[in-house]
Each structure stands twice: as C-alpha cells, then as structure tokens.
Amino acid sequence: MSDQQQAPYPAQHPPAPRPVSAAYRKWATALVWIAVIVLAFVVVAFVGSFVLLGLANASTDAAAYGYLAIFLWFAIAAAFPVLLGTGIPGLVMRARVRRTPQALGGTAV
C-alpha cells in the first residue's frame, strides 16, 4: 500500500463550455451595439445640456434653454437603465461567445 491517501471525493473538472448558436452571437453583438448607441446619446445629451445652460445663463431672454437642459437630464436619467440593461448582458454574452469551442476554430451548432 502506498503512503499517499486518496481524496475522499473524486477531482471535479469544470464542464466544457457548450457551443452557442449563430442567433445567440447575433443577439450578443446587437445588445452591445445598442448600448454603444445609447451611450453616444447620453454623451451628446450631457454636453448639449451644458451648452444649453450656458446659453440660458447668457441672457434672460434665453431662459427657456435651461428648461431644455433639465429635459435632457431627465432623458439621460431614463437612458441609464437601458444602457445597463443592454450593455451588461451584451458584454456577458460576448464573453461567453469568446469562450466557446467554435470561437477557437470549431464548428457552429
């Protein structure tokens, strides 16, 4: 008998990643691009709101621009859940697509 003791349980290996479908890869790409488009809108709206505030501060005749800036802030606040709801799953899906066997040269299912 050897001096080494056997482990009380067998060694477990992580399961091999299952291949993903072409539709899954398309949805992953679509979600990431939707998030990029929403992020671009948020950046433009953020910069535009400061431009509008600068115009509203310049004279009292242009005070309505301040209200437009507030409207843009509400639009930005409404866009953040969409940004998070599309960006995070899209990135997770893209990471899963990159880990699959067909990403390494296998065949797609």
VEXGU-228261 format. One line per 2 residues: number of its first residue (from 1); their letters; for each residue x, y, z of C-alpha. Coordinates in nm, 2 decimals, padded with zeros to 4 digits. Each point is the difference from the previous one (the first is absolute). Layout:
<nodes>
NUM) a) X/Y/Z | ... .
</nodes>
This chain:
<nodes>
1) ms) 00.00/00.00/00.00 | 00.13/00.35/-00.08 .
3) dq) 00.06/00.27/00.25 | -00.23/00.24/-00.18 .
5) qq) -00.36/00.02/00.10 | -00.27/00.03/-00.25 .
7) ap) -00.24/00.30/00.00 | -00.34/-00.08/00.15 .
9) yp) -00.16/00.13/-00.32 | 00.11/-00.01/-00.36 .
11) aq) 00.15/00.30/-00.16 | -00.26/00.21/-00.18 .
13) hp) 00.09/00.18/-00.32 | -00.21/00.30/-00.13 .
15) pa) -00.24/-00.10/-00.28 | 00.11/00.08/-00.35 .
17) pr) -00.19/00.30/-00.14 | -00.28/-00.08/-00.23 .
19) pv) 00.00/00.14/-00.35 | -00.23/00.29/-00.05 .
21) sa) -00.23/00.06/-00.30 | 00.04/00.26/-00.27 .
23) ay) -00.31/00.18/00.13 | 00.16/00.02/00.34 .
25) rk) 00.31/00.16/-00.15 | -00.22/00.25/-00.20 .
27) wa) -00.19/00.10/00.31 | 00.32/00.05/00.20 .
29) ta) 00.13/00.23/-00.27 | -00.33/00.18/-00.03 .
31) lv) -00.02/00.07/00.37 | 00.35/00.14/00.01 .
33) wi) -00.07/00.23/-00.29 | -00.33/00.12/00.15 .
35) av) 00.19/00.08/00.32 | 00.27/00.19/-00.20 .
37) iv) -00.28/00.20/-00.18 | -00.17/00.09/00.33 .
39) la) 00.34/00.09/00.15 | 00.06/00.24/-00.29 .
41) fv) -00.34/00.15/00.05 | 00.08/00.05/00.37 .
43) vv) 00.33/00.17/-00.07 | -00.15/00.23/-00.26 .
45) af) -00.29/00.09/00.23 | 00.23/00.07/00.29 .
47) vg) 00.22/00.23/-00.20 | -00.31/00.16/-00.16 .
49) sf) -00.15/00.07/00.34 | 00.30/00.20/00.11 .
51) vl) -00.01/00.19/-00.33 | -00.36/00.08/00.06 .
53) lg) 00.07/00.11/00.36 | 00.27/00.23/-00.13 .
55) la) -00.25/00.15/-00.25 | -00.26/00.03/00.27 .
57) na) 00.24/00.18/00.23 | 00.11/00.25/-00.27 .
59) st) -00.33/00.19/00.01 | -00.34/00.00/00.15 .
61) da) -00.16/-00.02/-00.35 | 00.14/-00.34/-00.05 .
63) aa) -00.11/-00.15/00.34 | -00.20/-00.27/-00.18 .
65) yg) 00.33/-00.17/-00.08 | 00.04/-00.09/00.36 .
67) yl) -00.33/-00.19/-00.01 | 00.13/-00.19/-00.30 .
69) ai) 00.31/-00.09/00.19 | -00.21/-00.14/00.28 .
71) fl) -00.20/-00.20/-00.26 | 00.33/-00.15/-00.12 .
73) wf) 00.10/-00.09/00.35 | -00.33/-00.20/00.04 .
75) ai) 00.07/-00.17/-00.34 | 00.35/-00.09/00.13 .
77) aa) -00.15/-00.14/00.32 | -00.24/-00.20/-00.20 .
79) af) 00.27/-00.13/-00.23 | 00.22/-00.14/00.27 .
81) pv) -00.21/-00.31/00.08 | -00.02/-00.07/-00.37 .
83) ll) 00.38/00.04/-00.03 | 00.06/-00.24/00.29 .
85) gt) -00.27/-00.24/-00.11 | 00.15/-00.04/-00.34 .
87) gi) 00.37/00.05/00.07 | 00.05/-00.24/00.28 .
89) pg) -00.18/-00.30/-00.15 | 00.16/00.08/-00.34 .
91) lv) 00.35/-00.01/00.15 | -00.07/-00.32/00.19 .
93) mr) -00.14/-00.16/-00.31 | 00.30/00.11/-00.21 .
95) ar) 00.24/-00.14/00.27 | -00.19/-00.33/-00.02 .
97) vr) 00.02/-00.01/-00.38 | 00.38/00.05/00.02 .
99) rt) 00.03/-00.29/00.24 | -00.18/-00.25/-00.22 .
101) pq) 00.17/-00.27/-00.20 | -00.11/00.14/-00.34 .
103) al) 00.17/00.33/00.09 | 00.32/-00.20/00.00 .
105) gg) -00.05/-00.14/-00.35 | -00.27/-00.26/00.07 .
107) ta) -00.33/-00.03/-00.19 | -00.31/00.19/00.09 .
109) v) -00.31/-00.18/00.12 .
</nodes>
